[in-house]
Amino acid sequence: MQFYKKTSTGKYSLLTKLIIKAAILFLIVFIAIMMVDKIDFPAPNKKIEKIIPNENLKIVK
């Protein structure tokens, strides 16, 4: 009985593994965005308005 070293990395190459990982990552991000989009955030009830006086403004050239 002889022992031999398996030198092949498998049937998938390094590029294929990288593409699969990128696709899984893209799928997870896409699902997360879709889940956040489903949340119904309430709109503010009152109008927010602040008047800035002209003396506080500076002209930048």
KOLGU-4560 file (N, C-alpha, C; in nm, 3 decimals, padded with zeros to 5 digits):
<recs>
<n_xx: 00.084 n_yy: -00.118 n_zz: 00.000 ca_xx: 00.000 ca_yy: 00.000 ca_zz: 00.000 c_xx: 00.089 c_yy: 00.124 c_zz: 00.000 mol: A seq: 1 type: MET>
<n_xx: 00.070 n_yy: 00.207 n_zz: -00.099 ca_xx: 00.152 ca_yy: 00.327 ca_zz: -00.111 c_xx: 00.065 c_yy: 00.450 c_zz: -00.088 mol: A seq: 2 type: GLN>
<n_xx: 00.127 n_yy: 00.551 n_zz: -00.027 ca_xx: 00.060 ca_yy: 00.679 ca_zz: -00.008 c_xx: 00.107 c_yy: 00.775 c_zz: -00.118 mol: A seq: 3 type: PHE>
<n_xx: 00.018 n_yy: 00.851 n_zz: -00.172 ca_xx: 00.055 ca_yy: 00.948 ca_zz: -00.274 c_xx: -00.006 c_yy: 01.083 c_zz: -00.240 mol: A seq: 4 type: TYR>
<n_xx: 00.061 n_yy: 01.184 n_zz: -00.283 ca_xx: 00.017 ca_yy: 01.321 ca_zz: -00.257 c_xx: -00.074 c_yy: 01.367 c_zz: -00.368 mol: A seq: 5 type: LYS>
<n_xx: -00.191 n_yy: 01.411 n_zz: -00.331 ca_xx: -00.287 ca_yy: 01.460 ca_zz: -00.429 c_xx: -00.253 c_yy: 01.605 c_zz: -00.461 mol: A seq: 6 type: LYS>
<n_xx: -00.207 n_yy: 01.633 n_zz: -00.581 ca_xx: -00.161 ca_yy: 01.767 ca_zz: -00.616 c_xx: -00.268 c_yy: 01.849 c_zz: -00.686 mol: A seq: 7 type: THR>
<n_xx: -00.375 n_yy: 01.787 n_zz: -00.734 ca_xx: -00.479 ca_yy: 01.866 ca_zz: -00.802 c_xx: -00.567 c_yy: 01.933 c_zz: -00.698 mol: A seq: 8 type: SER>
<n_xx: -00.618 n_yy: 02.050 n_zz: -00.733 ca_xx: -00.700 ca_yy: 02.127 ca_zz: -00.639 c_xx: -00.847 c_yy: 02.091 c_zz: -00.650 mol: A seq: 9 type: THR>
<n_xx: -00.883 n_yy: 02.001 n_zz: -00.735 ca_xx: -01.021 ca_yy: 01.963 ca_zz: -00.752 c_xx: -01.067 c_yy: 01.993 c_zz: -00.893 mol: A seq: 10 type: GLY>
<n_xx: -01.195 n_yy: 01.977 n_zz: -00.916 ca_xx: -01.243 ca_yy: 01.998 ca_zz: -01.052 c_xx: -01.270 c_yy: 02.145 c_zz: -01.081 mol: A seq: 11 type: LYS>
<n_xx: -01.272 n_yy: 02.230 n_zz: -00.978 ca_xx: -01.293 ca_yy: 02.373 ca_zz: -00.999 c_xx: -01.159 c_yy: 02.446 c_zz: -00.994 mol: A seq: 12 type: TYR>
<n_xx: -01.141 n_yy: 02.535 n_zz: -01.088 ca_xx: -01.018 ca_yy: 02.614 ca_zz: -01.088 c_xx: -01.033 c_yy: 02.733 c_zz: -00.993 mol: A seq: 13 type: SER>
<n_xx: -00.928 n_yy: 02.804 n_zz: -00.973 ca_xx: -00.929 ca_yy: 02.919 ca_zz: -00.882 c_xx: -01.024 c_yy: 03.027 c_zz: -00.932 mol: A seq: 14 type: LEU>
<n_xx: -01.027 n_yy: 03.050 n_zz: -01.062 ca_xx: -01.115 ca_yy: 03.152 ca_zz: -01.120 c_xx: -01.262 c_yy: 03.115 c_zz: -01.100 mol: A seq: 15 type: LEU>
<n_xx: -01.295 n_yy: 02.989 n_zz: -01.115 ca_xx: -01.432 ca_yy: 02.943 ca_zz: -01.097 c_xx: -01.476 c_yy: 02.961 c_zz: -00.952 mol: A seq: 16 type: THR>
<n_xx: -01.389 n_yy: 02.930 n_zz: -00.858 ca_xx: -01.422 ca_yy: 02.947 ca_zz: -00.716 c_xx: -01.444 c_yy: 03.094 c_zz: -00.684 mol: A seq: 17 type: LYS>
<n_xx: -01.363 n_yy: 03.181 n_zz: -00.743 ca_xx: -01.376 ca_yy: 03.325 ca_zz: -00.721 c_xx: -01.509 c_yy: 03.377 c_zz: -00.778 mol: A seq: 18 type: LEU>
<n_xx: -01.547 n_yy: 03.328 n_zz: -00.895 ca_xx: -01.673 ca_yy: 03.369 ca_zz: -00.956 c_xx: -01.791 c_yy: 03.322 c_zz: -00.872 mol: A seq: 19 type: ILE>
<n_xx: -01.784 n_yy: 03.201 n_zz: -00.821 ca_xx: -01.893 ca_yy: 03.148 ca_zz: -00.737 c_xx: -01.905 c_yy: 03.230 c_zz: -00.609 mol: A seq: 20 type: ILE>
<n_xx: -01.794 n_yy: 03.263 n_zz: -00.545 ca_xx: -01.798 ca_yy: 03.344 ca_zz: -00.423 c_xx: -01.854 c_yy: 03.484 c_zz: -00.450 mol: A seq: 21 type: LYS>
<n_xx: -01.815 n_yy: 03.543 n_zz: -00.562 ca_xx: -01.865 ca_yy: 03.677 ca_zz: -00.598 c_xx: -02.014 c_yy: 03.672 c_zz: -00.625 mol: A seq: 22 type: ALA>
<n_xx: -02.061 n_yy: 03.566 n_zz: -00.690 ca_xx: -02.204 ca_yy: 03.553 ca_zz: -00.718 c_xx: -02.284 c_yy: 03.536 c_zz: -00.590 mol: A seq: 23 type: ALA>
<n_xx: -02.233 n_yy: 03.458 n_zz: -00.496 ca_xx: -02.301 ca_yy: 03.440 ca_zz: -00.368 c_xx: -02.304 c_yy: 03.571 c_zz: -00.291 mol: A seq: 24 type: ILE>
<n_xx: -02.194 n_yy: 03.645 n_zz: -00.291 ca_xx: -02.190 ca_yy: 03.774 ca_zz: -00.222 c_xx: -02.288 c_yy: 03.872 c_zz: -00.284 mol: A seq: 25 type: LEU>
<n_xx: -02.294 n_yy: 03.877 n_zz: -00.418 ca_xx: -02.388 ca_yy: 03.964 ca_zz: -00.488 c_xx: -02.531 c_yy: 03.926 c_zz: -00.454 mol: A seq: 26 type: PHE>
<n_xx: -02.560 n_yy: 03.798 n_zz: -00.446 ca_xx: -02.695 ca_yy: 03.751 ca_zz: -00.414 c_xx: -02.734 c_yy: 03.791 c_zz: -00.272 mol: A seq: 27 type: LEU>
<n_xx: -02.643 n_yy: 03.780 n_zz: -00.177 ca_xx: -02.671 ca_yy: 03.818 ca_zz: -00.038 c_xx: -02.697 c_yy: 03.968 c_zz: -00.028 mol: A seq: 28 type: ILE>
<n_xx: -02.615 n_yy: 04.050 n_zz: -00.096 ca_xx: -02.634 ca_yy: 04.195 ca_zz: -00.094 c_xx: -02.767 c_yy: 04.232 c_zz: -00.159 mol: A seq: 29 type: VAL>
<n_xx: -02.801 n_yy: 04.167 n_zz: -00.270 ca_xx: -02.926 ca_yy: 04.194 ca_zz: -00.340 c_xx: -03.046 c_yy: 04.159 c_zz: -00.252 mol: A seq: 30 type: PHE>
<n_xx: -03.041 n_yy: 04.048 n_zz: -00.182 ca_xx: -03.151 ca_yy: 04.009 ca_zz: -00.092 c_xx: -03.162 c_yy: 04.108 c_zz: 00.023 mol: A seq: 31 type: ILE>
<n_xx: -03.048 n_yy: 04.153 n_zz: 00.077 ca_xx: -03.050 ca_yy: 04.251 ca_zz: 00.187 c_xx: -03.114 c_yy: 04.382 c_zz: 00.141 mol: A seq: 32 type: ALA>
<n_xx: -03.080 n_yy: 04.428 n_zz: 00.021 ca_xx: -03.139 ca_yy: 04.551 ca_zz: -00.032 c_xx: -03.289 c_yy: 04.534 c_zz: -00.051 mol: A seq: 33 type: ILE>
<n_xx: -03.331 n_yy: 04.421 n_zz: -00.100 ca_xx: -03.474 ca_yy: 04.396 ca_zz: -00.120 c_xx: -03.549 c_yy: 04.394 c_zz: 00.014 mol: A seq: 34 type: MET>
<n_xx: -03.487 n_yy: 04.339 n_zz: 00.118 ca_xx: -03.552 ca_yy: 04.333 ca_zz: 00.248 c_xx: -03.565 c_yy: 04.473 c_zz: 00.311 mol: A seq: 35 type: MET>
<n_xx: -03.463 n_yy: 04.556 n_zz: 00.295 ca_xx: -03.468 ca_yy: 04.692 ca_zz: 00.348 c_xx: -03.571 c_yy: 04.774 c_zz: 00.270 mol: A seq: 36 type: VAL>
<n_xx: -03.585 n_yy: 04.747 n_zz: 00.142 ca_xx: -03.682 ca_yy: 04.818 ca_zz: 00.060 c_xx: -03.825 c_yy: 04.788 c_zz: 00.103 mol: A seq: 37 type: ASP>
<n_xx: -03.849 n_yy: 04.672 n_zz: 00.159 ca_xx: -03.984 ca_yy: 04.633 ca_zz: 00.202 c_xx: -04.027 c_yy: 04.704 c_zz: 00.330 mol: A seq: 38 type: LYS>
<n_xx: -03.933 n_yy: 04.758 n_zz: 00.407 ca_xx: -03.966 ca_yy: 04.826 ca_zz: 00.532 c_xx: -04.033 c_yy: 04.959 c_zz: 00.500 mol: A seq: 39 type: ILE>
<n_xx: -04.145 n_yy: 04.985 n_zz: 00.564 ca_xx: -04.220 ca_yy: 05.109 ca_zz: 00.540 c_xx: -04.184 c_yy: 05.209 c_zz: 00.649 mol: A seq: 40 type: ASP>
<n_xx: -04.094 n_yy: 05.301 n_zz: 00.619 ca_xx: -04.053 ca_yy: 05.402 ca_zz: 00.715 c_xx: -04.159 c_yy: 05.513 c_zz: 00.718 mol: A seq: 41 type: PHE>
<n_xx: -04.196 n_yy: 05.560 n_zz: 00.838 ca_xx: -04.298 ca_yy: 05.665 ca_zz: 00.846 c_xx: -04.243 c_yy: 05.800 c_zz: 00.799 mol: A seq: 42 type: PRO>
<n_xx: -04.328 n_yy: 05.876 n_zz: 00.735 ca_xx: -04.290 ca_yy: 06.009 ca_zz: 00.689 c_xx: -04.304 c_yy: 06.108 c_zz: 00.804 mol: A seq: 43 type: ALA>
<n_xx: -04.225 n_yy: 06.214 n_zz: 00.808 ca_xx: -04.240 ca_yy: 06.313 ca_zz: 00.916 c_xx: -04.374 c_yy: 06.384 c_zz: 00.905 mol: A seq: 44 type: PRO>
<n_xx: -04.431 n_yy: 06.416 n_zz: 01.022 ca_xx: -04.564 ca_yy: 06.478 ca_zz: 01.025 c_xx: -04.559 c_yy: 06.628 c_zz: 01.000 mol: A seq: 45 type: ASN>
<n_xx: -04.456 n_yy: 06.693 n_zz: 01.048 ca_xx: -04.451 ca_yy: 06.839 ca_zz: 01.029 c_xx: -04.339 c_yy: 06.876 c_zz: 00.933 mol: A seq: 46 type: LYS>
<n_xx: -04.357 n_yy: 06.990 n_zz: 00.868 ca_xx: -04.259 ca_yy: 07.037 ca_zz: 00.772 c_xx: -04.142 c_yy: 07.099 c_zz: 00.849 mol: A seq: 47 type: LYS>
<n_xx: -04.022 n_yy: 07.058 n_zz: 00.815 ca_xx: -03.902 ca_yy: 07.108 ca_zz: 00.881 c_xx: -03.844 c_yy: 07.219 c_zz: 00.794 mol: A seq: 48 type: ILE>
<n_xx: -03.835 n_yy: 07.338 n_zz: 00.849 ca_xx: -03.783 ca_yy: 07.451 ca_zz: 00.773 c_xx: -03.703 c_yy: 07.540 c_zz: 00.866 mol: A seq: 49 type: GLU>
<n_xx: -03.583 n_yy: 07.576 n_zz: 00.826 ca_xx: -03.500 ca_yy: 07.664 ca_zz: 00.906 c_xx: -03.452 c_yy: 07.777 c_zz: 00.816 mol: A seq: 50 type: LYS>
<n_xx: -03.475 n_yy: 07.900 n_zz: 00.858 ca_xx: -03.434 ca_yy: 08.016 ca_zz: 00.781 c_xx: -03.295 c_yy: 08.059 c_zz: 00.828 mol: A seq: 51 type: ILE>
<n_xx: -03.202 n_yy: 08.069 n_zz: 00.733 ca_xx: -03.065 ca_yy: 08.109 ca_zz: 00.764 c_xx: -03.051 c_yy: 08.255 c_zz: 00.727 mol: A seq: 52 type: ILE>
<n_xx: -03.010 n_yy: 08.340 n_zz: 00.823 ca_xx: -02.994 ca_yy: 08.483 ca_zz: 00.790 c_xx: -02.874 c_yy: 08.502 c_zz: 00.695 mol: A seq: 53 type: PRO>
<n_xx: -02.881 n_yy: 08.609 n_zz: 00.616 ca_xx: -02.778 ca_yy: 08.635 ca_zz: 00.517 c_xx: -02.644 c_yy: 08.671 c_zz: 00.578 mol: A seq: 54 type: ASN>
<n_xx: -02.642 n_yy: 08.724 n_zz: 00.699 ca_xx: -02.516 ca_yy: 08.766 ca_zz: 00.758 c_xx: -02.429 c_yy: 08.646 c_zz: 00.797 mol: A seq: 55 type: GLU>
<n_xx: -02.487 n_yy: 08.527 n_zz: 00.810 ca_xx: -02.409 ca_yy: 08.409 ca_zz: 00.846 c_xx: -02.349 c_yy: 08.340 c_zz: 00.722 mol: A seq: 56 type: ASN>
<n_xx: -02.393 n_yy: 08.381 n_zz: 00.606 ca_xx: -02.342 ca_yy: 08.321 ca_zz: 00.483 c_xx: -02.212 c_yy: 08.387 c_zz: 00.441 mol: A seq: 57 type: LEU>
<n_xx: -02.118 n_yy: 08.307 n_zz: 00.394 ca_xx: -01.992 ca_yy: 08.360 ca_zz: 00.344 c_xx: -01.980 c_yy: 08.323 c_zz: 00.198 mol: A seq: 58 type: LYS>
<n_xx: -01.926 n_yy: 08.414 n_zz: 00.118 ca_xx: -01.907 ca_yy: 08.389 ca_zz: -00.025 c_xx: -01.769 c_yy: 08.327 c_zz: -00.043 mol: A seq: 59 type: ILE>
<n_xx: -01.767 n_yy: 08.210 n_zz: -00.106 ca_xx: -01.641 ca_yy: 08.141 ca_zz: -00.132 c_xx: -01.610 c_yy: 08.153 c_zz: -00.280 mol: A seq: 60 type: VAL>
<n_xx: -01.488 n_yy: 08.200 n_zz: -00.311 ca_xx: -01.449 ca_yy: 08.215 ca_zz: -00.451 c_xx: -01.352 c_yy: 08.108 c_zz: -00.490 mol: A seq: 61 type: LYS>
</recs>
